[in-house]
């Protein structure tokens, strides 16, 4: 209520767009608010506040969102500004970048995961040779 889970406010106050079960969509979707996918989607998703992939949903796309809840299948990379939740029975093939990650038991995940701030975006393009100050690890 007071400062707890601010990402949930978008679903309560905003619009929710739905790709229903049995619907197949190829292309680009741009929405304000939340996007819920229960059918099949292939293409590009234009930065919704939150993405929910239901148990029957299949998404083949690279996704950039604020928050995501995945209960179905995602094939592609996903970047979330705040949080990603992988629910039991979900299937994700691709890289994950987020600040917070919740993985339930029974999730299939194949890919790389990067968490935390974006300070170390791409260590390979940092320009530092091994042993140089630019190639140093994280400071605690």
C-alpha positions in Angstrom: 0.0 0.0 0.0 2.6 2.6 1.1 5.5 2.3 -1.4 5.2 -1.4 -1.8 5.3 -3.0 -5.3 4.7 0.2 -7.3 4.7 -1.8 -10.6 1.3 -3.3 -9.8 -0.4 0.2 -10.0 -0.3 0.2 -13.8 -2.6 -2.8 -14.0 -5.1 -1.2 -11.6 -5.1 2.2 -13.2 -4.3 1.7 -16.9 -5.4 0.0 -20.0 -4.9 -3.7 -20.6 -4.6 -5.0 -24.2 -5.2 -8.7 -24.8 -4.1 -11.1 -27.5 -6.6 -13.9 -26.6 -6.2 -17.6 -26.7 -6.6 -18.9 -30.3 -5.5 -15.6 -31.8 -2.2 -15.6 -33.8 -0.6 -12.2 -34.5 2.5 -11.4 -36.5 3.8 -7.8 -36.5 4.3 -4.9 -34.3 2.2 -4.1 -31.2 2.5 -0.7 -29.4 0.4 -0.3 -26.3 0.0 2.0 -23.3 -0.5 0.2 -20.0 -0.4 -3.6 -19.9 -0.3 -6.3 -22.6 -1.6 -9.7 -21.9 -0.8 -12.6 -24.3 -2.8 -15.8 -24.1 -2.5 -16.6 -27.9 0.5 -16.6 -30.2 2.6 -13.5 -31.0 5.6 -13.0 -33.2 7.2 -9.7 -33.9 8.0 -6.6 -31.9 6.4 -5.4 -28.7 6.4 -1.6 -28.1 7.4 -1.0 -24.5 4.3 -1.7 -22.4 4.2 -0.9 -18.6 3.8 -4.6 -18.0 3.7 -7.8 -20.1 1.8 -10.8 -19.0 2.3 -14.1 -20.9 -0.5 -16.4 -19.8 -0.1 -20.2 -19.5 -1.3 -20.6 -23.1 0.7 -17.7 -24.5 3.6 -18.1 -26.9 5.7 -15.1 -27.7 8.6 -15.0 -30.3 10.1 -11.6 -29.8 12.7 -9.5 -28.2 10.9 -7.6 -25.5 11.6 -4.4 -23.5 9.2 -3.6 -20.7 9.0 -2.2 -17.2 7.7 -5.5 -15.6 6.9 -9.0 -16.9 5.1 -12.0 -15.6 5.7 -15.1 -17.8 3.5 -18.1 -17.4 3.7 -19.5 -20.9 6.5 -19.5 -23.5 9.0 -16.8 -24.5 11.5 -17.2 -27.3 13.7 -14.2 -27.4 15.6 -11.8 -25.2 13.7 -9.8 -22.5 14.8 -6.7 -20.7 12.7 -5.4 -17.8 13.4 -2.1 -16.1 12.1 -3.4 -12.7 11.1 -7.0 -12.4 10.6 -10.3 -14.2 8.6 -13.2 -12.7 8.9 -16.7 -14.3 5.9 -18.7 -13.1 5.9 -22.5 -12.6 5.6 -24.3 -15.9 6.9 -21.4 -18.0 9.5 -21.9 -20.8 12.0 -19.1 -21.6 14.7 -19.4 -24.3 16.7 -16.2 -24.4 18.7 -13.7 -22.3 17.2 -11.9 -19.3 18.2 -8.4 -18.1 16.4 -7.0 -15.0 16.9 -5.5 -11.6 14.7 -8.2 -9.8 14.0 -11.8 -10.9 11.6 -14.3 -9.4 11.8 -17.9 -10.6 9.3 -20.5 -9.4 9.9 -24.2 -9.2 9.4 -26.0 -12.5 10.6 -23.3 -14.8 12.6 -24.1 -18.0 15.1 -21.3 -18.7 17.9 -21.5 -21.2 20.0 -18.3 -21.7 22.0 -15.8 -19.8 20.8 -13.6 -16.9 22.1 -10.2 -16.0 20.8 -8.5 -12.9 21.5 -5.2 -11.1 22.2 -1.7 -12.3 23.3 -1.0 -15.9 26.8 0.1 -14.9 28.4 -2.8 -16.6 26.4 -3.0 -19.8 29.0 -4.7 -22.0 32.3 -5.6 -20.5 33.7 -6.7 -23.9 33.3 -3.1 -25.3 34.7 -1.5 -22.2 38.0 -0.9 -24.0 40.2 -2.3 -21.2 42.7 -5.0 -21.6 42.9 -7.7 -18.9 44.7 -6.3 -15.9 44.0 -2.7 -16.8 41.8 -0.5 -14.5 39.0 -0.5 -17.1 38.7 -4.3 -16.9 38.4 -4.4 -13.1 35.5 -6.3 -11.5 32.7 -4.9 -9.4 33.7 -2.9 -6.3 32.0 -3.8 -3.1 
